[in-house]
Amino acid sequence: MKLNHFLCLAMLLCAVIDVKAAISPTELTCEYLDNPAVVDVLQPRLAWINQAEEGERGQKQTAWEIRVASSVDLLKEPDLWQSGKVKSEESNRIEYAGKSLSSRAECWWQVRVWDKNGTVSEWSEPAFWRMGILDPNEWKAKWIGAPWQGEEPLPKPSNPGVKLPAELPPPAPLLRKSFALNKKIKQAVAFVTGLGFFEFYLNGQKVGNDVLVPNQTNYGKRPGLIHENIPLEDHFRDYRVMYLAYDVKDMLQQGNNVAGAIVGNGFYNPAKYWALGYGTPRFIAQIHVVYEDGSEDVIVSDESWKASKSPILMDMVYYGEHYDARLEQAGWNTVDFNDARWKPVALRKAPDGRLVAHTARPDRIMEELKPVTIRKEKDGHYWVDFGIEVSGWLCLTGVEGPAGHKITINYFSNEYSGDNTYTLRGEGQESYAARFNWFVFSAVEIINWPGELTADQIRAEVVNTAIEASATFECSNSMFEEINTIWRRSQTDNMHGGVASDCPHRERSAYTGDGQVACVTVLHNYDARNFYHKWIQDMVDAQNPETGYVPNGAPWQPGCGGGVAWGAAICVMPWEFYRHYGSVDLLQNTYEPMKAYLRYMQTWVDDDGIMFSKRTGKDGKILKWFNLGDWVAPGDLPPDDMVHTFYLWYCADILSKTAAVLGEEDDSRLYQGIAEATKQAFFKRFYDPLKHSYGKAGGNIFALKMGVPEEQREQVIHRLTQDVLEHNGHLDTGIFGTRFFFEVLSANGLHELAYQAMNKREEPSYGHWLELGATTTRENWNEDGSHNHPMFGGGLVWLYRDLAGMRLAEGSAGYRKIVFRPQLIEELDYVSYYNKTSYGRCGIDWKKQDQKLQITLTVPVGCQAEVHVPLMDANKITESQQALDRAESVRFLYEKEDARIYAIGSGTYHFLSE
């Protein structure tokens, strides 16, 4: 009996061991966010990443189960959704399918998964989302503003060089409301926003750590747009204003409370040549309080609030901030403050834009930098250098001086980004940082600092939209790492308000052309799912629903010059997003806008199939800023009609592939026919049979990207090679040609030439910027223009896809199928690239040493890869020190040229080619 009892226990123990799944769900997200505070999608999309046990190969998810409840305590018996076991390998963008969700509903959820052996995992850690205000009629709050201002925005200067407009706004308003809560509080959530920017306070404390909120959108109607230098009728598809939600239970108290706000001008009232305002600052808030007894109170912004002027004497997003601490009203947002002298607020018109949930990452302070050097000049001014150019502001702490003593901060980059002064209160140690503007600087000059400035009194706070780096790139050529680093800095410097600007100082505008040309490189460096999901919607909103035209900037500002390749963002960016993240729903949401833009493009196509946009301005004459081709090449630009026609092909080709993904087979054939006809028209018009060339400055690059006729190919490649060599091995392309330049070279047997072009330190080259001391990428290959422009970053995708050798397989999305194909360079010893995909970490590093090539690969759970292993002298390949026929999850496919190709499943692999 004892033996039988022992055997039973052993069998039970084995069974327990056997039921442990080899994968587990982690990193749960809803609408691309961790525990989003507010969502107004009626059926939110959920996702998770499956983590495999160490050493596991070929693992995948075979089924999932989700449960959703109205509280974390109810998850074991969920009251909102119990999906049951669903056979599926998908873990990305799973649509909620439970009970209908009401406004302000709090939703807790978990997931468990089954591995390839059919073994179920433990339930994940709980995650959360909150629904927003779903019915516009539920908004009882009113828009309020300062009684000393009217509705109309400040007039716009007619000269882009104006540093301060003749008419300045009054000080930023302080708003406050006292209210009593006489029961024990169970829940409290504030739904709040302000235009252009706002800060919200409860009982003396700022709510949340967001800055420069809300994100930028097309806030409402501006009839004056049609009269601007780049005239555009204010006839857009949609207008939106984003509101945020904050859990404020712990900031409220039983008894008396005070809500407060400061409202800045932002992009709602910019008074800048590049931009057109909407109106004066305004604010709206609705605080829902639920008591322990089940009853509720709603505190709203309305005419009962009061207003006063703040110490922020001037805040303008293009011009800076002036602050006078002597005008501070201590405790203005606390219950003990006497607001008898404050004035009643003015009610403001509601913006035309719909109130929508701020289910998008806001701006935050992302880094804090200490000074590299502090130097006192002969005139007593201080020069403070931070070593790199950033966008953000200076934070002063521990400042002591007499009342009225004014400190001036001059921010140094090559373009003006605003004035900044601080006038001391004169009562002990003081601290200060700007609120409603960012500045661009690598160094600052401090004028009139009281006493001796020390390093602990000053820091740079780096501000941008809260986007996380997802990738690493390393290379034995350190210059390539530096190039990648300065581009990444420039890219994040330009990410504010959920859009990417052309430059963070001068224009600060969300150019669609700059956005689409750099987006593929952004996707290879950052978790940009939430960022682009929001910005692509801005582009859809900015489209003219009748003509299909997509403007050169979105949200639209009338200083944005561009052309066909700018509006093409509506096709390029959703497709790249889908390819990278596997999100079919984004393609579904943008498919009709993509088709509409192609129809618009076709209105400019001539009888020969060539597209040449000649849109006119106010005077009826062709306006350059509607019709650009490529931009800022080091020499002559390619013909505009060549670039327009290339993008007509590119968009038609993308639409054909999009239609195929969505199951629209007839559409797919239609758009493929348009793409093919456009390609043939391009070849016929632009090919020079005497020179065997489509031209310099990107002509041959565009043609090879399209796929030239086979009988031309070798001659065109030869002509391209000669063109590059005649240019001393440098590129000669503008932003759109550069996007494809390096990849086209490598794809056509010119990988070494691509490497040498990237490796240059003379103008024009990325390395030349480094020689000039740049810490950000630039607008021009020389010293002209802005020194903080990320648009040439599009060409850097070559570093990851060709040099490192990791790319998506054709016809796949989300890195479900990957191709690892390292292209070796004699001068390089190693290259490494890893990125976090929708399904987990994926990457490659290869290293040459002692006539051997080591390749380490990581493939996420549920994904597969094709590996091209170059053959070295001995033609011997092993994996994890084993012969290939004994290696787990490795299958030989074929041999081609000087490489052997294998199929592998998920896991980590170590190939050695000797």
N, C-alpha and C positions, 0 to 999 in steps of 0.2 A: 504493500500500500504506500509506504514511504517513497519507494522508487517511482511508482506511478504518479504520486503527488509531485515529485521533483520534475518528472518529464512534462507534466501538465504546465507547471510553472515555467519551464524552459520554453515550451511551445508558445505560451502566452507572451513571454518576453520577446520571442522572435517576431510574433505577430505585431506587437507594439512597435518594434524596431522597423518592421516592414511598412507600417502605415505612415511613416514620416515621409512627406513629399520632398522631392529633390529641388523644388522651387518654392518661393514664397513671394507674395505680392507686397511691394513697398512703394513709397513715394506717391501716394494717392493724390490726384488732382481733379478739380472740377473746373471746367472752362479754362484750362491751362493754368490754374492757380492753386496754390496750397491753401486750403480752408478759406475760400473767398468770403469776404464780409457781405457782399451783396451780388446777387445774380437775378436777372429778369428774363432769362431764357426759360420758357415754360417747361421744357424737358431738358434740363442741363446735361451736358456730355461729361462723362467720367472716364478716368484713365488711371492706370497704374503701371509700374515696371516690375517685372518678375526677376527676382534675384535667385540665381542657382547656387547650390551648395558648391563649395570649393572643389575643383577637380572634375565637376560634372561636364560632360560633353553631349551634344546632340539633344539637349533638353528643350522641351517646348510645353506650352500650355495647351491642354486639350479641352478644357471646359472652365467655366467660371460661375460663381454665384455671388450676387450682391444683395445686401439687405440695407434698408434705409428706414430710419425711425425719427420721430419728432424730438427725441431726447436720447442721450447716450445710454441711459438706463433701460430704454425700451428696445435696444438693438437685438437682444436675444429673442424677443417676440415682436418683430418690427411692425409698426402700424402704418407705414407708408408704402413699402415695397419689399417683397420677398420674391426675388426673381426665380428661385429654384435653380437647379443645375442646368446651365445652358452650354451645349457643346459648341465650342468656338475657340479658335486660337487667338482671337482679337482681344487686345487689352487697351485699345486706344479709341477714345471718342465713343464710348458706349452710352447710348441715350437712355436717360431715366425713363422708366415705363411703369411707374407706380401710380398712386392716387394723384388726382389733380392737386397742385400745390397752390396755396393761397398766399396773398401778400404777407410778407414778414415771417413766413414759415421758416423755422430752423430745422435743418436736416442733417442728421448724423448718418454716416454710412461706413460699411465695411465690405470687404471682398475676400473670398477665398478661391483658390484655383486647384485644378487637377493637373498633374504633370503627365509626361508621355507614357508613364506606366499605369495611369489611371488612379494615382494616389492623391488624396486631397490634402491641401495645406491647412495650417491653422488660419483662423480669421486674422485679417490684418489689423493693425492699430486703427482705431476709429478716426475718421476725417469728417469735415464739416462744410456745409455751405448755408447761406441765408438768402431767402428770396427777398427781392426788393418790393417796391410799391407798384403793383402790377396794373392797377386801374388808375388812369389819370384823375378820375373823380375822387380818388382817395386822398389826393393832395389838398389839404385844408390850409396849408401855409400860404403866405403871400410873399411876393418879392418886395424887398425893402431896400432903401438906400439913404444917402445923406440928404437932408432937407435943403442944404445949400447948393445942391447940384440939380440940373434938369435931366432930361432924358438923352439929349444928343451927345455923341462922342466929340472929342476934340477935333479941330480941323487938321487935315493932313498936310504937312509941308510939301512943297512942289520940288524940293531939291534933296537928293539922297544924302548930301553932305551936311545937312543941318544937324548940329549936335544937340540943340535944345530948341523945341518949337517956341514961337513967340508967346503962345498961350499955354500956360502950365495948369495941370489939374490942381485943385485944392488938396490939402492933406488927406491921407487915407482915413476913412471914417472908422470910428469905434462904434459898435452896436452892442446893446445889452438889454436883457430882460430878466427881471426878478420873478420867481414863481415858487410856490410852496407845494411840497409833496407830503401829505399827512398820514401816509400808511407805510408799512414795511414793503420795500421794493423787491420784486422777484426778478424782473427783467427790465432793461431799458436800452433802447437803440435809437440813435440819432441818424436821421437821413438829412443830408445837408450839402449845399454847394454854394458857390459864389462866383461871380464873373467880374473881371477876369480871373483873379486869384483870391483865396481866402485862407484865414486861419480861424479855427473854432475853439472856444474855451468853455469849460464848465468849472465853476467854483475856483477860479484862479489858475487852472491848469490847462495847457494846450491839449486838445484831443488828438491823439494819433501822432505819428512821426513823419507824416507826409509833408512835402513842401511843394510850392508852385502848383497847387491843385485848384480846379480840376484839370484833367487833360484837355488839350486843344481839340476842338471840333468845329464844324461849320455851325456856329451858334444860332444864326438866324438871318433874316433878310437884310440886304444892304443895297438899296436901289441905285446908289451912286456908282456901283461897279461898272456899269455900262459906259460911264464917262471917264474912266481911268485910262492911263496910257496904254495898258493892255486891256482893251474893253471886253468885258464878258457880261452877258445878261445874267442877272441873278435868278437863274432858273435851274436849280439843282434838284437832284433826286430826293434829298432829305436833309433835314437840319436836326441837330441833337445837342443837348446839354447834359453832361454827365453829373450825377449826384453820387456822393459817397455815403457809406453806412459805418457807424462806429458803435460798438458795444460800450455803453457808458454807465452801466449799473454801478460799478465801483467808484465812479466819479460823482455820483449823486448821493444825497443824504435825505433822511427823513426830516422834514422841516423846510427851512428856506434854502433856496438855490438861486444861482445866477448863470445864465447862458450869455456868452459874449462872442463877438466876431470882429476881425479886422478884414477889410476888403481892399484889394489892390486892383489897379487898372488892367494889368496883364495884356493879353492880345485882344481883349474886349474893347479897350480904349487906348490904342498904341500911339497914335499921332506920329506915324513914321511914313516916309515916302514909299517904302516897300509894302505897307499894309494899310488896310482901311478898317476903321473902327465900327463898332456896332452900337455902343451906347456907354453910359456912365456905369460905374461899379454898382452891383446889386447882389443881394444875398437872400437865401431861402433856407429854412430849417424846420424840421418836423420831428419832435422827440416823442417816441411812443414809450410810455411807462406802464408796465403791468405789475400789479400789486400781488402780494401773497394770497389775498382773498379772491383773486380772479378779476377784480375790477381794473379799469384802465383809465389813464389820463393821456392827453396829447397836448404837448406844448408846441406852439407854432410861432413862426415869425409873422407879425402883423403890425398894425398901426400902434399897438400898445408898447412896442419896443422904443428905446431911446437912442439918440446918436450924439456923438461929440467928435471933435477933431483929434486925431492921434499925433504923436510926435514925428510920424513919418511925413515930413513936409512935402516931399515929392517922391513918387514911385512910378517909374515908367519902364516898361520891359526893354526898350531900346536905349534909354537915357540914364538909368541908374536910380540911386536913392539918396536922399538927404534926410538925416534924422537929428532931431534936437531933443536930447534927453531932459532938458529943463521943462518940456511940455508934457512929460509923463504924468499920468494920474494914477498914483500908487493905489493898487487894489481895485482898479476900475471894473474888473470882472469877478469881484468877490461880493459876498452878501453884506459885508459891513460898509460898503462904499455908498456915499450919499450922491445920487445922481440928480438932485433937484435942479441943477443948472443945465442939465442936458436937455436937448430938444427932442420932440417927437420925430420919429423917422418919417421919411416920405415913402409912400407906396410907389412901386415901380412897375412898369409894363413887363409882363412875362415875355421872355425871349420867344421868337418864333419856333425855336428848336424844341423837340420833344424832350422831356426829362427821361433819361435812360440810366440804368445802373452803371456805375463806374467799375465794371468787371474788367479792369485793365490796370496794369501796374502804374502807380503814380511816380512822380519824381521823389527822390529821397537823397539824403546825404550819404554817399556811397563810400567815401574815403575821407580820411583826415591826414593832411601832409604837414610835417614840421619843416621849418625853413632849412635850406641847405646852407645858406650864408646870410648873415645880417651885417651890413656895412654902413657906418655912419659917414655921410659926406661932409665936405667942408662947410656947406651951407646949413648943416644941422639936420638935413633930411636923412631918412633911413632908406636904404635899398635892401629889399628882402627878396631873395631868390629861392624859388621852390623846385627848380631843376627841370620841371616838365610843364607843358602848357595844359591847363585844365579849365573847365568851366565850373563855376561855383561862386564862392565869395570868401572874403577874409573874415575870420572871427577874432575879435579882440577881447581879451580877458584881463582882469586885474588892472584896469586903467584908472589912474588917480590924477586929478587936476582940478583947477578952479572952474566954477560954473561959467559957462559961455565959451570955454576953450574949445576951438574947433580943430578936429583932426581931418585931414584930407588924404584919401587913398586914391592913388593913381594906378590903375591896372594896366600892365604892359603886355600887349600882343601887337601884331602888326596892323590891327584894325581896332577902331574905337568900340568899346562895349559899355560905356556909361560912366557917369561921375558918381562919386560916393564920398559923403562926409558924415562925420559924427560930432555933435556938439555935446560936451560933457554937462551932466547934471551938477557935478561938484559936491557929491555927498558920498565919500568913501570910494571903494572899488566898484568899477562899472564894467559891464560886458556888452558887446554889440556884434551883430551880424545882420546883413541885409535880409529882407523877407521876400520881396516880390520882383526881383530881377536877378539874373545870374550875370556874372562877369567872366571874361576870358583873359587868362594871364598865366605867365610863367614866373613873373616877378612883379613886385609892387613897389611903389615909392610912397613912403609915409611922410607926410609933411605936418610939422607942428606937433609931434609927439611930446607929451609932457614927461620930462625926465629921460631916463635911459631905457631904451627898448630891449627887452630880453626875450629869448626864444620861447619861454613858457607863456608869453603874453600874446602870441600870435600864431595862428595856424590857418591853412587853407582847407576849407570844406568843399569837397568835390561833389557836385550835384548833377545827377542825370536820372532819366527814367530807370527804375529799378530793374535792370536786366542783368542776368547772371552769365558769366563766362561758362561755357560748357565744354571747351576744347583746349587742348595744349598742342603746341607745335614746337619741335626742337630740331636743330640741324647743326651739323659740324661746321657749316658756313655761318658764323655768328651774325653776319650782316643780314642774312635772310630772317633770322629771329628778330633782329632790330627793326627791320622793315615791317614785319608782322606786328610788332609791339607799337610802333608809332601809328600804324593804321588803326589798330584797336583803340588807342587813346583818342584819335581824331573822331572815330565813329561814336564812342560814348560821349565825348564832348558835345556832339551834335544831337544827342537823343534827349529831348525834353518834351514833356506833355504828350507822350505816346506817339510822337512822330520823329522822323530824322530830318534834320535841316541840312541845307547846303553848307552853311558855315555858322558857327555859334555866336558870332559877334555882329557882322555887318547886316545880313538879311534875315537870318533866323527863320527861314521859310522852308516849308515841307515840300521841296521839289520832287515831283514824281520821277523825273528822269534820273536824278542822282540816286533816288531810292531804289529804282529797279536795277540799275547797273551795279550797285554794291550789294544788293540783297543776298545774292548767292554766297558771298564771302561772309556776310553777317551770320547766315544760317550755319556756316561751317565753324563759327567761333562762339556763338551765344545761344542760349535757350531763348529764342525769339518768337516762340509760338504765340504767347499772349500779346506781345508787342505788335507783330504783323497782323494778327487777327483783328486788332483794333484799327491799325492804320489802313489796311486794305478796305475796311468798311468806310473809312473817311473818303477813299477814292471812289467807291461806289456812290456814296452820298453826293460827291462833287460832280458826278456825271450829269450831263444834260439828258433827261429821259427821252426827249424827242429826237435829238440829232445823234446821240451816242457819244458826243465829244467829251473827252476826259481832259481837264485842264492841266497845266504845267505844274501845279501845286495843289495839294489836298491835305488839310482844308485850304480852300483857295484864298490866296492873297494876290492882289493885282500887280505886284512887282515881279512875279515869277515868269521869266522868259523861258521859252523852250520850243518844242516842236513835236513831231510825230512820235519820236522815241520816248518822250515824256509820258504822253497818254498811254503808250504801250504798256506802262506799268500795270494797268488793269488786267492784262493778259499774262505778262511775265511773272509778276509776283505771286498771284494765286497758284500758278503752275509750279513755280519753284517751291512754294510752301507745301503744296501737296506732295511733290516728289520727296522733299526732305522729311516731312512729318507724317505723311500717309493719311492726312485728314481729307476724306472725300467730301465732307459736308461743306468745306470752304469752296471747293470747286462747284458744288451744287448752288451755293449762294451767289457765286460770281459768274456763273455760266452765261446768263442773259446779258449782264453788263459787258462781258467779254465779246459776245456776239454783236452787241450794239456798237461797240467801238470799231470792230472790223467793218461794219456797215458804213460807219462814218469815214473810215480810211478809204473805202471803195469809191466814195464820192469824188476823190481826187485822182482816180486812176484814168489814164488816157487810153486811147484805142490800142496802143501797143502793150498795154498791161503794166505801164510804169506809173508808180504813184509819185506825185509831186504836189505837196500841199502849198497853196498860195493864198492862205487866209488873209483877209484885209483888216485894217484897223479902222479907227474912227473916221479917217479922211477918205476911206474907200481905196486906199493904196495898199499894196502887199506889205504886211508888217513882219519884219524880221523875227520878232520875238514870239510869233505864233508858229514859225516855220523853220526853226533851226534843224540842221542835220546832225553831224557830229559836233563836238565841242572841244576847244583848247588842245588841238594837236600841236606838237613842237614846230611844225611847218604848215604847209597848206592843208586844209581840210579836204576830205573827199567830197564829190558833188552831193548837194543836198538830196537830189532825186534818187541817187544811189542809196543813201542811208534810209530815206523814206520807203523805198521799194524793198530794201532788205527787211525792214521792220514789218512791212505788210506781209512778207513771206513768213517771218518769224511768228507773228501773231496768228496767222492762218494755220501754220504748222502746230502751234500750241493748241489752238481750238480744235483741230482734228484729233489730237491726242486726248484732250479733255473730253470731247464728245464720246470717244471710245471708252474712257474710264466710266462715264456716266451711262453707258449703254445706248447712246444715241447714234446708232450705226449709220443712218442716212446722213445725219449732220457730219459725222466723221468723214464720210466719203466726199461730201460737198466741200468741206474745208480743206481736205487733202487735195482736191482738184484745184481749188483756188491757190493753195501753196505751190503746187506743181506748175501751174500756169504763170504765177508770179516769178518763180525761179527761172523758167525758160525765158521770160521777158527780160529778166535781169541779165542772163547770160548773153542774150542777143544784143541788148543795148550797150552793155559796158565792156564786153570783151574786145580787146585789141588783138587781132590775129597776127599782126606784124610783130608786136612786142610780146605776144603770148601772155598777156597780162590784163588784169582788171584794174590796175592802177595801184599807186602807192597810198600811204596814209590810211590803210585799212581796206582798200579795194579788194586785194587778193585775200585778205583775211575774211571779209564778209563772203566772198565767193566760195572759198574752201569750207567755211562753216555751213553754207547751204549744200555743198557737194557738187563740185563742177563736173561737167561731162567727162567720162573716163578718158577720152582721147585728148583732153586738155590737161589732165591732172598733173602729169610729170612736168610738163612745161611751165604750168602755173606755179608749182612748188619751186622749180628752179628759178623762176623770175622773182618769187617772194624771197628766196634765199639771197639772190643777188641784191635785191633792194635793201635787205637788212645789212648785208656786208658793206654795201655802198654807204650806208648810214653809220658806218663804224661799229656795227653789231648792236645798235640801239633800236628801240622801238621808234615808230614815227606816227603813232596813232593818237586819236582823241579818246574821250572817255568810253565811247561805245566800241571802238576798234580795240582799245586796250583790254576791255572785258574779255575778248576772245583771242587776243594776240598770242599769248603763251600757250594756251591749250591747243589752238589750231596748229602751231608749230610742232608741238609734241605729238599730236595726232597724225601728223603727216611726215614722220620720220626725222624731224628737226629738233629733237629733244635737247641735244647739246647746244644748238643755237639759241633755244629758249632759255637754257640755263645761263649762257653767256650774256644774253640781254638782261636777265634779271640780276646778274652779278656786276653790272656796271656801276661805277661811282662818278662818272662824268655826266653832264647834262646831255640829253634828257634821260633820267633814270630815277628809280626810287632811291638808289644808293647816293645819288647826288644830293638829295634832301638831307641824308645823314651827314654828308660832308659839310653841308651848310649849318649843321647843328640842330636840325629840326627834331622835335619830339612829337610832332603830328604831321600827317600828310597834307599836301598842298593843292591849291587850285591850278597852278601852273607848274611846269617842270623847272622853271626858273624862279626868281624871287618875286615876280609880279603877283598881284592879287592877294587873295586870302592865303594865310599860312596854316589854315585849319579846315581842310576840305577832305571828306572821306571818299569822294566819288571815284578816284582812280583805284580804290581798293578792289574793284571788280576783277582786275587781273590777277589778284593774289590767290584766287581759288586754285590756281595751278600748283601752288606750294603743297596743297593737301591731296589733290586729285591725281596729279601727275608725278610730282617729285616724291612725295611720300607714297602715293599709289593707292589711295582708297577712294572708291567712288561707288555710287549706286549702279546696280545693273540696269541696263536698258529695259524699259517696260515694267520696272518695279517701283515701289514707293516706300518711304519710311525706313529704309535700310533693311527691309525684309530679305532682300537679296543684294549682296555686296560683291564687288570685284576688287580684289587686292592685286595690283599690278605695279610693283615698284619699278621705276625706270632709273637704272643706276647711272651715276655720273662719276667719272674717274676721279675728280677732285674731292668728292664727298666721301666721308667715312660712315656717317650715319644720318638718318632722318627718322623722326618720330611724329606721329599725328594720332590723337585720340579725340573722340567727340562723344557726347552723351546723346543718344538718339531717343526716339519715342519708346524704344524697347530696351534701352540700357546702353552701357558703355561699349563703344566699338572703336577699334583702332589697329594701327600697325606701327612697328618700328623695325627698321632694317639697319644692319651694321656690317661693314666689311672689315675683316681683320685676318691677317695671315693667309691670304688667298681663300678665305672662307666667307660666306655670306650667311648671317644669322637673321632670320625673320621671325618676329613674335607677333601674333595676331590675336585679337579678342573679338568674338562674335557674340552679340546679345542673344538671350534666350528667345527661341522661336524664329531665329533668323538663320540664313544660310549664306555661304560665300564661295566664290570661285577664286582660287589662288594661283597666280602665275609666279612660279619659282624660277628665277634665272639660273641657268646651268653655269657652273664654274668649270675649271679645268678638268677636274676628275669626273664630272658628270654624275656625282653621287649625291643623293638627297636623303636625309633622314628627318624624322619628326620626333621630338622629345627623346632623342638618342636611340630611336628604334627604327628598324626598317619600315618602309611605308606600308608593306602588306600586313604589318602587325599593329599599325597605329590606329587607335580608336577614332571613329568618325572621320576618317580620311579616305577618300576614294579617288583613284587616278582617272582623269578624263581623257586627256590627249597631250601630245607634244607638238609644239609649234615654234618654229625658228629656234631660238636659243633658250627656251623655257619649257618646263613641264607644268601642266595645269591640273589642279586637284579640286575636288569638292569637299567642303567641310561643313559641319554643323556648328551649333553654338558651343562656346567654350573658349579656352585659351590654348594656343598652339605654338610650338617652337620648331620651326623648320631650319635645317642646316644644309646649305649647298656647298660642297667642297670642290 
